[in-house]
Amino acid sequence: MSKKSRKNVDRSMRLKNILRRAIRITKRVIILSILLLFLAVNVLANTECLQHNFAHYKLDIKAPYLYCSTTLFGTEYLIPTEELDDLKGEPNTDSAGITSIPEAPTTSIANGSSCDDIQYDKIGIDDLEYKRLFADDKITDSEREFLYRDYYNSSPSRMRIVGTLYGHDINAIGELLQYGLWIRQQMDRGWVLIGSGLYGYRNEIGGDLSDFIKKYYNYKNPNDTLLSKQKSPAYFYYADGGISWDNRDSRSQPIPVSYEELNDRQERVFDLTVESPHKMKRDFFTSIDEQSKLSPDAALKTGKYIGVVSTKSINDFGRRLLMYSCTDGAAKFIGVVVVGGEAKRDDWTGLGSPTSSVFDFKHFPLSTRRSNGFSWGMDVPTSIYEELGGTGSYTSNFIAIDPD
């Protein structure tokens, strides 16, 4: 090969190497640009999420309790159509039974009173009655409805019960905050189901509901009168104002619910959920040592609570309860709690998909659980669990009274 040819080959190789390096650099620049674009879009979108979640709802929260999610292509607002599922892992569907908020005020009891002398209402299902339902090794529609009605009926105004551990106090407060966000979302949608006490069969609107669904939402079941979640046909009926579409404006958009239209329970939770869980704990919660020094009336007037509890039914949501320990058989006031959660329906009934295999179909559901003759009634956070003698299983028995 001549010297000139070798020079040409060397020049050609150098050009190829330069071209390869240029291609590699170009690819890296393109990838980096895409990554930077993705980050920029997500920063903007997350800012929009935070503004929607917190500024729109006038919340002072610096934690990621997001009501919307972001992607490279923008922001997706997540409407919690199954408002209980995110926390419980399984849908709480097919509710039954029309429940109502306790009607008459219930007075407190004096410290030192004998717990055995205090009247209280039964909660749960007798074990023999429960076994009778499954005597033929099957469950009929009417039997299923019986169990669902029992679950969705509100807890009694006076209970002597045992409890189990809910979890850390701050986690229970965080769950209450999530419900507060859902209440605000439902306000925007036009009707607030959470805290209404109205989960269950709405047979009284059956005919109108059927006409409404056929006219406006013909992809839904017009005969489904169960009001169990936000995507239930009955929810759309109430949120839109029925067959006349009264709760839609001139642009066919939902007319939001105002704060003044909330009931006492919804308003209570709305007022509590205006900041992060740690700030909520600082501003709205106190210790058992401090509140137990007060009378029940004085404790109620402070507007503070010793914890968030989880009772059997979503129709208890937002209630406040006076709590009394029954150590040595004598009632002792320990403080006020707010109901901010509920047992999973399948755990209470033993049907469907319980949280644990221990709650197997027709085997020992929450509705039949007893300890020393007292029914299970609620989960309590760590501070209350320890105060009531919990060491890994049930607490000692205690009394809960609805003052409203």
ROLOGU-121343 format. One line per 8 residues: number of its first residue (from 1); their letters; for each residue x, y, z of N, C-alpha, C. Coordinates in steps of 0.05 Angstrom, whole numbers, always signed. Atoms other than C-alpha are relative to their C-alpha. Layout:
BEGIN
NUM = a = X/Y/Z/X/Y/Z/X/Y/Z | ...
END
This chain:
BEGIN
1 = mskksrkn = +17/-24/+0/+0/+0/+0/+18/+25/+0 | -16/-24/+3/+28/+67/-20/-4/+18/+25 | +2/-19/-23/+41/+122/+32/-25/+17/-2 | +24/-17/+4/-16/+163/+2/-25/-15/+8 | +23/+17/-6/-64/+105/+9/-3/-3/+30 | +1/+3/-29/-45/+94/+82/-10/+25/+13 | +10/-25/-12/-57/+167/+97/-30/+3/-3 | +29/-2/+5/-126/+163/+65/-15/-19/+19
9 = vdrsmrlk = +12/+19/-18/-142/+101/+107/-1/+11/+28 | -1/-11/-27/-118/+134/+171/-20/+23/+4 | +19/-22/-1/-159/+196/+155/-28/-10/+2 | +27/+12/+0/-220/+153/+142/-6/-12/+28 | +4/+12/-26/-211/+116/+209/-5/+22/+21 | +4/-22/-19/-204/+181/+247/-27/+13/-3 | +27/-11/+4/-267/+208/+215/-22/-18/+11 | +20/+19/-11/-305/+144/+233/+0/+2/+31
17 = nilrrair = -1/-2/-30/-281/+149/+306/-13/+26/+10 | +12/-25/-8/-300/+222/+309/-31/-2/-2 | +29/+2/+5/-369/+205/+280/-13/-17/+22 | +10/+18/-21/-378/+148/+331/-3/+16/+26 | +0/-16/-25/-360/+195/+389/-23/+21/-1 | +21/-20/+3/-407/+248/+361/-28/-12/+4 | +25/+14/-2/-464/+197/+357/-6/-6/+30 | +4/+7/-28/-452/+174/+429/-7/+25/+16
25 = itkrviil = +5/-24/-14/-450/+245/+454/-28/+10/-5 | +27/-8/+7/-513/+262/+416/-22/-16/+14 | +19/+17/-14/-550/+202/+446/-2/+8/+29 | +0/-8/-28/-529/+223/+516/-14/+26/+4 | +13/-26/-2/-551/+294/+504/-31/-3/-2 | +29/+4/+4/-619/+270/+479/-13/-13/+25 | +10/+13/-24/-628/+223/+538/-2/+19/+24 | +0/-19/-22/-608/+277/+587/-22/+21/-3
33 = silllfla = +21/-19/+5/-655/+326/+554/-28/-11/+7 | +26/+13/-6/-713/+277/+560/-4/-2/+30 | +2/+2/-29/-697/+265/+633/-6/+27/+13 | +4/-27/-11/-693/+340/+647/-29/+9/-5 | +28/-7/+7/-760/+350/+611/-19/-15/+18 | +18/+16/-18/-792/+294/+651/+0/+12/+28 | -1/-12/-27/-767/+324/+717/-14/+27/+1 | +13/-27/+0/-790/+394/+697/-30/-3/+0
41 = vnvlante = +29/+4/+2/-859/+369/+678/-11/-10/+26 | +10/+11/-25/-866/+329/+742/+1/+21/+23 | -2/-21/-20/-842/+388/+785/-24/+18/-3 | +23/-18/+4/-894/+432/+753/-26/-14/+7 | +25/+14/-5/-948/+379/+757/-4/-6/+29 | +3/+4/-29/-932/+362/+829/-7/+26/+14 | +8/-26/-12/-936/+436/+845/-29/+5/-4 | +29/-3/+5/-1004/+436/+812/-16/-18/+19
49 = clqhnfah = +13/+18/-19/-1023/+375/+854/-2/+12/+27 | -1/-11/-27/-1001/+408/+918/-19/+24/+2 | +18/-23/+0/-1038/+471/+899/-29/-9/+0 | +28/+10/+1/-1101/+431/+883/-7/-12/+27 | +6/+13/-25/-1096/+390/+946/-2/+18/+24 | -2/-15/-25/-1078/+443/+996/-9/+29/-3 | +8/-28/+3/-1086/+514/+969/-30/+1/-6 | +28/+0/+7/-1153/+497/+937/-18/-6/+24
57 = ykldikap = +16/+7/-24/-1177/+467/+1002/+9/+15/+25 | -10/-17/-21/-1141/+519/+1044/+12/-16/+23 | -13/+16/-20/-1099/+468/+1080/+29/+9/+4 | -28/-7/-6/-1032/+480/+1114/+15/-26/+4 | -12/+26/-2/-998/+415/+1098/+25/+0/-17 | -26/+2/+14/-926/+402/+1079/+8/-29/-5 | -6/+29/+4/-931/+326/+1073/-15/-10/-25 | +10/+9/+26/-946/+286/+1010/-26/-16/+2
65 = ylycsttl = +27/+13/+0/-1020/+269/+1023/-14/+8/-25 | +9/-9/+26/-1035/+273/+949/-28/-10/-7 | +26/+6/+11/-1104/+276/+920/+1/-3/-30 | -4/+4/+29/-1076/+274/+849/+27/-11/-5 | -26/+11/+7/-1019/+241/+813/+10/+14/-26 | -12/-13/+23/-971/+265/+759/+13/-20/-19 | -14/+16/+20/-943/+236/+695/+15/+19/-18 | -14/-16/+19/-899/+260/+639/-19/+17/-16
73 = fgteylip = +19/-14/+17/-962/+282/+603/-19/+18/+16 | +17/-19/-16/-992/+323/+660/-10/-12/+26 | +11/+7/-26/-1035/+315/+721/-26/-15/-2 | +25/+16/+0/-1088/+263/+734/-12/+3/+28 | +14/-3/-26/-1138/+280/+789/-15/-25/+7 | +10/+25/-8/-1157/+219/+827/-25/+4/+17 | +25/-1/-15/-1230/+218/+849/-3/-27/+15 | +1/+25/-15/-1235/+166/+905/-27/-13/-1
81 = teelddlk = +26/+12/+4/-1294/+128/+878/-5/-23/+19 | +3/+20/-21/-1281/+74/+929/+15/+10/+25 | -13/-17/-20/-1265/+120/+987/+12/-16/+23 | -11/+15/-22/-1251/+64/+1037/+22/-19/-8 | -17/+21/+9/-1209/+19/+993/+30/+6/+4 | -29/-6/+0/-1142/+56/+993/+12/-7/+28 | -11/+4/-27/-1135/+48/+1069/-4/-29/+9 | +7/+26/-10/-1167/-20/+1079/+10/-23/-18
89 = gepntdsa = -10/+21/+18/-1140/-57/+1018/-21/-14/-16 | +21/+14/+14/-1207/-86/+997/-25/+19/+0 | +23/-17/+1/-1271/-51/+975/-20/-7/+21 | +23/+3/-18/-1324/-40/+1028/-25/+5/-16 | +23/-4/+18/-1382/-52/+981/-24/-14/+11 | +25/+14/-6/-1453/-78/+983/-9/+5/+28 | +9/-7/-26/-1472/-40/+1045/-30/-4/+2 | +29/+5/-3/-1541/-51/+1074/-9/+13/+26
97 = gitsipea = +12/-10/-24/-1588/-23/+1125/+0/+30/+1 | +2/-29/-3/-1612/+48/+1134/+6/+7/+29 | -8/-6/-27/-1578/+76/+1195/-5/+30/+5 | +5/-28/-8/-1589/+140/+1233/+18/+8/+23 | -15/-11/-21/-1551/+185/+1279/-16/-2/+26 | +15/+2/-25/-1569/+174/+1353/-16/+26/+5 | +19/-22/-1/-1629/+219/+1367/+2/+16/+27 | +2/-14/-26/-1629/+234/+1442/+28/+3/+13
105 = pttsiang = -25/-3/-14/-1571/+263/+1483/+4/-21/+21 | -7/+20/-20/-1536/+213/+1528/+18/+12/+20 | -16/-13/-21/-1511/+239/+1594/+25/-16/+7 | -25/+13/-9/-1442/+223/+1622/-6/-15/+26 | +3/+14/-25/-1431/+179/+1682/+22/+10/+20 | -18/-10/-21/-1396/+196/+1748/+24/-19/+4 | -23/+16/-6/-1326/+173/+1762/-5/-16/+26 | +4/+16/-24/-1327/+116/+1812/-25/-17/-1
113 = sscddiqy = +25/+15/+2/-1395/+90/+1789/+7/-29/-7 | -4/+28/+7/-1400/+14/+1785/-7/-4/-29 | +5/+6/+28/-1393/-7/+1713/-22/-19/-4 | +21/+20/+2/-1440/-64/+1727/-28/+12/+3 | +26/-13/-4/-1496/-15/+1745/-7/+18/-24 | +5/-18/+22/-1490/+24/+1680/-13/-16/-23 | +14/+13/+22/-1540/+5/+1625/+15/+6/-27 | -12/-3/+27/-1512/-6/+1555/-14/-19/-19
121 = dkigiddl = +14/+15/+20/-1537/-34/+1490/+18/-22/-12 | -14/+22/+11/-1517/-99/+1457/+13/+8/-27 | -13/-4/+26/-1468/-98/+1398/+10/-28/-9 | -9/+26/+11/-1451/-156/+1352/-22/-20/-3 | +19/+22/+6/-1485/-222/+1336/+6/-23/+19 | -4/+23/-18/-1496/-280/+1384/+13/-23/-16 | -15/+20/+14/-1450/-337/+1366/-18/-22/-10 | +18/+21/+8/-1506/-388/+1363/-17/+9/-23
129 = eykrlfad = +15/-11/+22/-1547/-343/+1319/+16/+1/-26 | -18/-1/+24/-1488/-334/+1272/+3/-28/-12 | -4/+27/+9/-1477/-409/+1268/-26/-11/-14 | +25/+8/+11/-1551/-419/+1253/-2/+9/-30 | +1/-10/+27/-1543/-377/+1190/+14/-18/-20 | -16/+17/+17/-1493/-427/+1163/-5/-30/+5 | +6/+27/-6/-1527/-490/+1188/-2/-18/-24 | +3/+16/+25/-1542/-512/+1117/+25/+4/-18
137 = dkitdser = -25/-3/+14/-1471/-494/+1095/-2/+18/-24 | +2/-20/+21/-1493/-437/+1050/-12/+25/+11 | +10/-25/-9/-1514/-365/+1055/-20/+10/-21 | +21/-10/+19/-1579/-339/+1023/+2/+30/-2 | +0/-29/+4/-1591/-269/+998/-11/+14/+25 | +11/-13/-24/-1634/-253/+1059/+18/-2/+24 | -19/+3/-22/-1582/-280/+1107/+23/+19/-4 | -22/-18/+6/-1528/-240/+1073/-9/+29/+7
145 = eflyrdyy = +10/-27/-5/-1572/-178/+1077/-2/+5/+30 | +1/-2/-29/-1582/-192/+1152/+27/+8/+11 | -27/-5/-10/-1507/-193/+1164/+9/+28/-8 | -8/-27/+9/-1496/-130/+1122/-15/+22/+16 | +15/-19/-16/-1551/-93/+1159/+11/+3/+27 | -12/-1/-27/-1520/-111/+1225/+26/+16/-1 | -25/-14/+2/-1453/-85/+1201/-4/+30/-4 | +3/-28/+6/-1479/-19/+1174/-17/+16/+19
153 = nsspsrmr = +14/-14/-21/-1524/-3/+1232/+21/+14/+18 | -19/-15/-17/-1490/+51/+1275/+4/-15/+27 | -5/+11/-27/-1458/+29/+1340/-19/+13/+20 | +18/-11/-21/-1502/+39/+1402/+12/+25/+12 | -8/-25/-14/-1500/+105/+1440/+15/-6/+26 | -14/+9/-24/-1477/+67/+1502/+10/-28/-4 | -12/+27/+5/-1429/+8/+1496/+19/-6/+23 | -21/+11/-17/-1390/-35/+1545/+13/-22/-16
161 = ivgtlygh = -12/+16/+21/-1340/-68/+1500/+30/-5/+7 | -29/+3/+0/-1268/-91/+1490/+10/+10/-27 | -12/-10/+25/-1220/-64/+1437/+25/-15/-7 | -26/+10/+9/-1159/-83/+1398/+17/+24/-10 | -18/-22/+7/-1099/-43/+1374/-4/+10/-28 | +3/-14/+25/-1110/+7/+1318/+27/+4/-14 | -26/-7/+10/-1037/+27/+1310/+10/+25/+15 | -11/-24/-13/-994/+87/+1329/-20/+23/-2
169 = dinaigel = +19/-23/-1/-1033/+150/+1348/+3/+17/-25 | -4/-18/+23/-1002/+191/+1291/-11/-13/-26 | +10/+14/+24/-1022/+138/+1239/-31/+2/-1 | +29/-2/-1/-1095/+140/+1262/-8/+29/-7 | +6/-28/+7/-1093/+217/+1257/+4/+4/-30 | -5/-2/+29/-1064/+210/+1187/-23/-11/-16 | +23/+11/+14/-1122/+166/+1166/-24/+19/+1 | +22/-20/-2/-1171/+218/+1192/+4/+23/-20
177 = lqyglwir = -7/-21/+19/-1135/+270/+1149/-8/-9/-28 | +7/+10/+27/-1146/+226/+1087/-30/+2/-4 | +30/-2/+1/-1221/+224/+1102/-7/+30/-4 | +5/-28/+3/-1219/+300/+1108/+3/+9/-28 | -4/-6/+28/-1192/+305/+1038/-22/-11/-17 | +22/+11/+15/-1245/+259/+1012/-26/+15/+4 | +23/-16/-4/-1299/+300/+1045/+0/+25/-17 | -3/-24/+16/-1273/+362/+1009/-5/-7/-30
185 = qqmdrgwv = +5/+8/+27/-1273/+324/+943/-30/-4/-5 | +29/+5/+3/-1345/+302/+954/-16/+26/+1 | +12/-26/+0/-1363/+374/+970/+0/+12/-28 | -3/-10/+27/-1338/+393/+901/-19/-16/-19 | +16/+17/+17/-1378/+335/+871/-30/+6/+3 | +28/-8/-3/-1443/+361/+900/-16/-13/+23 | +14/+12/-23/-1461/+315/+958/+21/-16/+15 | -20/+13/-17/-1421/+288/+1017/-13/-24/+13
193 = ligsglyg = +9/+26/-11/-1433/+215/+1033/+14/-6/+26 | -16/+6/-24/-1377/+208/+1084/-11/+16/+23 | +10/-13/-24/-1404/+224/+1153/-30/+6/-1 | +29/-5/+2/-1477/+226/+1128/-16/-19/+17 | +15/+20/-14/-1497/+163/+1165/-20/-14/-18 | +20/+10/+18/-1535/+142/+1103/+9/-23/-18 | -8/+23/+16/-1495/+84/+1075/-21/-22/+4 | +19/+22/-2/-1543/+27/+1059/-20/+0/-22
201 = yrneiggd = +22/+2/+20/-1605/+8/+1019/-16/+26/+0 | +17/-24/+3/-1642/+70/+993/-25/-8/-16 | +23/+10/+14/-1705/+33/+973/-21/+21/-5 | +20/-21/+2/-1746/+96/+982/+2/+16/-26 | -4/-14/+26/-1717/+124/+917/+1/-19/-24 | -3/+21/+20/-1722/+59/+878/-10/+7/-28 | +11/-6/+26/-1769/+81/+822/+13/+24/-13 | -13/-24/+11/-1739/+151/+814/+29/-6/-7
209 = lsdfikky = -28/+6/+6/-1669/+122/+817/+2/-15/-27 | +0/+15/+26/-1685/+74/+760/-3/+18/-24 | +4/-19/+22/-1711/+130/+716/+24/+18/-4 | -23/-18/+1/-1652/+174/+734/+24/-14/-14 | -23/+15/+11/-1599/+121/+718/-4/-5/-30 | +6/+5/+28/-1633/+103/+652/+4/+25/-17 | -1/-25/+15/-1634/+176/+631/+29/+11/-2 | -26/-14/-1/-1565/+200/+653/+25/-19/+0
217 = ynyknpnd = -23/+18/-3/-1520/+139/+668/-9/-28/-8 | +12/+25/+8/-1547/+82/+627/+20/-24/+0 | -20/+22/-3/-1482/+42/+637/-1/-12/+28 | +3/+10/-28/-1501/+33/+711/-25/-17/+3 | +23/+17/-6/-1550/-16/+741/-23/+17/+12 | +22/-17/-10/-1617/+21/+749/-15/-11/+24 | +14/+13/-22/-1641/-28/+802/+17/-2/+25 | -19/+2/-22/-1581/-22/+848/-5/+23/+20
225 = tllskqks = +7/-21/-19/-1607/+17/+909/+20/+1/+23 | -20/+0/-22/-1546/+3/+953/+18/+25/-3 | -18/-23/-1/-1511/+67/+972/+24/-8/+17 | -23/+11/-14/-1443/+39/+990/+26/+15/-5 | -25/-15/+7/-1391/+85/+957/-7/+21/-20 | +5/-23/+17/-1383/+144/+912/-8/-8/-29 | +8/+7/+27/-1393/+105/+848/-26/-16/-1 | +26/+12/-1/-1459/+75/+872/-20/+17/-16
233 = payfyyad = +21/-16/+14/-1519/+95/+828/-14/+20/+18 | +14/-18/-18/-1553/+124/+889/+16/+25/+7 | -16/-24/-5/-1494/+171/+901/-4/+20/-22 | +4/-18/+23/-1501/+200/+831/-28/+13/+2 | +27/-10/-2/-1576/+208/+844/+0/+24/+20 | -1/-21/-20/-1564/+250/+907/+18/+23/-8 | -19/-21/+8/-1504/+288/+880/-10/+18/-22 | +10/-15/+24/-1540/+309/+816/-27/+13/+5
241 = ggiswdnr = +26/-12/-6/-1606/+327/+850/-23/-15/-12 | +21/+17/+9/-1647/+269/+825/-7/+3/-30 | +8/+1/+28/-1685/+261/+760/-2/+28/-13 | +2/-27/+10/-1694/+337/+753/+27/+13/-4 | -27/-10/+5/-1618/+347/+753/+3/+27/+14 | +1/-26/-14/-1628/+404/+804/+28/+9/+10 | -26/-7/-12/-1557/+401/+831/+22/+3/-21 | -19/-6/+22/-1524/+418/+764/-5/+29/-9
249 = dsrsqpip = +3/-28/+8/-1510/+489/+741/-6/+2/-30 | +7/-4/+28/-1523/+520/+673/+19/-13/-20 | -20/+14/+17/-1460/+487/+646/+1/-30/+5 | +2/+29/-8/-1482/+419/+674/+22/-9/+18 | -20/+7/-19/-1428/+422/+726/-12/-2/+28 | +12/+3/-26/-1441/+399/+798/+1/+26/+16 | +1/-23/-18/-1461/+453/+848/+13/-8/+26 | -14/+9/-23/-1411/+447/+905/-16/+3/+26
257 = vsyeelnd = +11/-1/-27/-1432/+435/+977/+15/+21/+16 | -13/-21/-16/-1417/+495/+1022/+6/-12/+28 | -7/+8/-27/-1386/+488/+1091/-25/+0/+18 | +24/-3/-17/-1452/+511/+1122/-20/-23/-5 | +19/+22/+5/-1488/+452/+1090/+10/-26/+11 | -9/+25/-13/-1445/+400/+1125/-15/-5/+26 | +12/+6/-26/-1475/+363/+1184/+21/+2/+21 | -18/-4/-22/-1443/+365/+1252/+25/-18/-2
265 = rqervfdl = -22/+19/+1/-1400/+303/+1241/+19/+8/-23 | -16/-8/+22/-1375/+325/+1173/+15/+26/+6 | -13/-25/-7/-1361/+395/+1198/+22/-4/+21 | -20/+6/-21/-1323/+366/+1258/+26/-10/-14 | -24/+11/+13/-1276/+326/+1213/+12/+20/-19 | -11/-21/+18/-1269/+383/+1163/+17/+19/+17 | -15/-19/-17/-1246/+429/+1220/+26/-12/+11 | -24/+13/-11/-1196/+378/+1246/+21/-4/-21
273 = tvesphkm = -19/+8/+21/-1164/+363/+1179/+9/+23/-17 | -9/-24/+14/-1134/+430/+1160/+30/+2/-1 | -29/-1/-1/-1060/+413/+1170/+11/-28/+1 | -14/+26/+0/-1009/+357/+1173/-7/-15/+25 | +6/+16/-23/-1019/+299/+1221/+14/+9/+26 | -14/-8/-24/-965/+324/+1268/-11/+27/+11 | +12/-25/-10/-996/+394/+1271/-28/-5/+10 | +26/+8/-10/-1064/+362/+1279/+3/-10/+29
281 = krdfftsi = -5/+11/-27/-1037/+324/+1339/+6/+22/+20 | -7/-23/-17/-1008/+388/+1368/-24/+17/+7 | +21/-19/-4/-1070/+430/+1359/-27/-11/+10 | +27/+11/-6/-1129/+382/+1368/+0/-24/+18 | -1/+24/-17/-1105/+325/+1411/+16/+6/+25 | -14/-3/-26/-1082/+319/+1483/+4/-27/+12 | -7/+26/-13/-1058/+266/+1531/-23/-9/+18 | +20/+11/-19/-1101/+220/+1573/+4/+13/+28
289 = deqsklsp = -5/-12/-26/-1067/+248/+1635/-13/+27/+3 | +11/-27/-2/-1089/+319/+1619/-30/-1/-1 | +29/-2/+4/-1160/+305/+1595/-15/-15/+22 | +14/+15/-21/-1177/+254/+1649/-4/+16/+26 | +4/-17/-23/-1170/+310/+1700/-25/+17/-1 | +23/-17/+4/-1229/+346/+1670/-26/-16/+3 | +26/+13/+1/-1303/+331/+1675/-6/-6/-30 | +7/+5/+28/-1334/+301/+1611/-10/+25/-14
297 = daalktgk = +10/-25/+13/-1370/+367/+1597/+22/+19/-6 | -22/-18/+4/-1307/+407/+1606/+19/-10/-22 | -17/+12/+21/-1268/+359/+1562/-12/+5/-28 | +14/-5/+26/-1320/+366/+1506/+3/+29/-9 | -2/-28/+6/-1316/+441/+1510/+28/+8/-11 | -27/-7/+10/-1241/+441/+1496/+3/-5/-30 | -2/+6/+28/-1253/+412/+1427/+24/-18/-6 | -23/+17/+4/-1194/+365/+1437/-6/-29/+6
305 = yigvvstk = +5/+29/-2/-1188/+289/+1435/+25/-14/+10 | -24/+16/-8/-1144/+235/+1465/+8/-19/-22 | -7/+18/+22/-1145/+196/+1400/-21/-4/-21 | +19/+7/+21/-1178/+172/+1336/-4/-30/+2 | +6/+29/-2/-1214/+105/+1341/-14/-9/-25 | +12/+13/+23/-1241/+57/+1289/-22/-19/+10 | +22/+17/-9/-1310/+27/+1303/-9/-19/-22 | +8/+21/+19/-1350/-25/+1266/-11/+10/-26
313 = sindfgrr = +15/-8/+23/-1388/+17/+1216/+8/+27/-10 | -5/-26/+12/-1374/+74/+1167/-22/+20/+8 | +21/-18/-9/-1440/+102/+1192/+4/+12/+28 | -8/-12/-25/-1406/+118/+1258/+19/+24/-4 | -22/-19/+6/-1356/+164/+1223/-7/+28/+10 | +2/-28/-10/-1346/+232/+1256/-12/+3/+27 | +11/-1/-27/-1380/+214/+1322/+22/+6/+20 | -19/-2/-23/-1346/+234/+1387/-12/-17/+22
321 = llmysctd = +8/+18/-21/-1348/+187/+1446/+15/+6/+26 | -12/-1/-26/-1335/+193/+1520/+10/-27/+8 | -12/+26/-6/-1288/+138/+1542/+4/-3/+30 | -3/+7/-28/-1288/+105/+1611/+13/-27/+3 | -12/+26/-7/-1242/+51/+1636/-17/-13/+22 | +15/+14/-21/-1272/-2/+1682/+19/-16/+18 | -19/+13/-17/-1211/-19/+1723/-12/-6/+27 | +11/+8/-26/-1232/-58/+1785/-30/+4/+2
329 = gaakfigv = +29/-3/+0/-1304/-49/+1763/-11/+27/+4 | +9/-28/-4/-1306/+26/+1775/+6/+16/-25 | -3/-16/+24/-1317/+74/+1718/+18/+24/+5 | -18/-23/-1/-1262/+125/+1706/+1/+14/-27 | -1/-15/+25/-1266/+179/+1653/+29/+4/-8 | -27/-3/+9/-1204/+179/+1610/+2/+21/-23 | -2/-20/+21/-1223/+227/+1554/-21/-3/-22 | +19/+0/+23/-1260/+241/+1488/+16/-9/-24
337 = vvvggeak = -12/+9/+25/-1245/+205/+1423/-18/+8/-23 | +16/-5/+24/-1268/+218/+1352/+2/-25/-18 | +0/+23/+18/-1288/+162/+1304/+10/+8/-27 | -12/-7/+25/-1244/+165/+1243/+6/-24/-18 | -5/+24/+16/-1245/+94/+1215/-21/-21/+7 | +20/+21/-4/-1284/+30/+1212/+12/-27/-7 | -8/+27/+6/-1276/-45/+1211/-7/-7/-29 | +7/+10/+26/-1275/-78/+1143/-25/-17/+2
345 = rddwtglg = +25/+15/-1/-1344/-105/+1127/+4/-30/+0 | -4/+29/+1/-1317/-174/+1110/+12/-11/+26 | -10/+9/-26/-1280/-178/+1176/-23/-2/+21 | +23/+0/-19/-1345/-162/+1213/-19/-24/-6 | +20/+20/+8/-1389/-211/+1174/+12/-28/-4 | -12/+26/+7/-1339/-266/+1157/-5/-8/-29 | +6/+5/+28/-1362/-262/+1084/+21/+12/-18 | -17/-14/+19/-1323/-244/+1022/+29/-5/+3
353 = sptssvfd = -29/+1/-2/-1249/-228/+1030/+10/+13/+25 | -10/-12/-24/-1230/-216/+1102/+30/+6/-1 | -27/-9/+0/-1164/-183/+1118/+20/-23/+5 | -18/+22/-8/-1134/-246/+1149/-15/-26/-4 | +13/+27/+3/-1146/-320/+1138/-13/-9/+26 | +12/+6/-26/-1163/-322/+1212/-30/+6/-1 | +27/-8/+3/-1228/-287/+1192/-14/-16/-22 | +9/+16/+22/-1246/-345/+1147/-31/+0/-2
361 = fkhfplst = +29/+1/+5/-1316/-351/+1117/-13/-17/+21 | +16/+12/-21/-1365/-368/+1173/+17/-10/+24 | -16/+8/-23/-1309/-375/+1224/+9/+25/+16 | -10/-19/-20/-1302/-328/+1284/+4/+29/-11 | -3/-28/+10/-1316/-259/+1251/+0/+19/+23 | +0/-21/-21/-1311/-194/+1290/-27/+2/+14 | +27/-3/-11/-1386/-193/+1300/-6/-19/+23 | +5/+20/-20/-1382/-254/+1345/+22/-1/+21
369 = rrsngfsw = -23/+2/-18/-1317/-240/+1382/-6/+12/+27 | +5/-7/-28/-1320/-235/+1458/+25/-4/+16 | -22/+4/-20/-1271/-227/+1515/-13/+4/+27 | +13/-1/-26/-1297/-244/+1584/-29/+9/-1 | +28/-7/+3/-1367/-236/+1559/-6/+26/-14 | +4/-26/+13/-1357/-168/+1526/+7/-1/-29 | -4/+0/+29/-1363/-157/+1451/+23/+18/-8 | -19/-19/+13/-1309/-127/+1407/-16/+24/-10
377 = gmdvptsi = +14/-24/+8/-1328/-55/+1393/+16/+20/-16 | -17/-20/+14/-1269/-15/+1366/+29/-7/+1 | -29/-1/-2/-1196/-9/+1350/+8/+27/+12 | -9/-24/-13/-1159/+42/+1393/+29/+4/-5 | -29/-5/+4/-1091/+76/+1383/+16/-8/+24 | -18/+11/-20/-1031/+57/+1423/-3/+12/+28 | +1/-13/-27/-1038/+108/+1480/-25/-10/+15 | +24/+9/-13/-1110/+87/+1494/+1/-30/+5
385 = yeelggtg = -3/+29/-3/-1094/+13/+1483/+15/-7/+26 | -16/+5/-24/-1041/+15/+1537/-14/+9/+25 | +15/-10/-23/-1085/+56/+1584/-22/-21/+8 | +21/+19/-6/-1139/+2/+1578/+11/-28/+4 | -12/+26/-8/-1090/-54/+1595/+6/-19/-23 | -6/+17/+22/-1077/-80/+1525/+29/-8/+0 | -28/+10/+0/-1015/-124/+1521/+5/-18/-24 | -5/+17/+23/-1022/-159/+1454/-26/-12/-11
393 = sytsnfia = +25/+10/+10/-1094/-181/+1449/-22/+20/+6 | +21/-19/-6/-1159/-149/+1474/+8/+18/+23 | -2/-17/-24/-1161/-91/+1522/-18/-11/+22 | +21/+5/-20/-1198/-96/+1588/-25/+13/-10 | +25/-12/+9/-1271/-78/+1581/-1/+29/+8 | +3/-29/-5/-1289/-4/+1578/-27/+9/-10 | +26/-11/+7/-1350/+40/+1567/+5/+24/-19 | +0/-23/+19/-1361/+88/+1508/-28/+11/-2
401 = idpd = +26/-13/+1/-1418/+138/+1508/+0/+23/-19 | +3/-22/+20/-1441/+184/+1452/-15/+23/+15 | +13/-23/-14/-1455/+253/+1484/-20/+15/-17 | +16/-16/+18/-1492/+278/+1423/-27/-13/-6
END
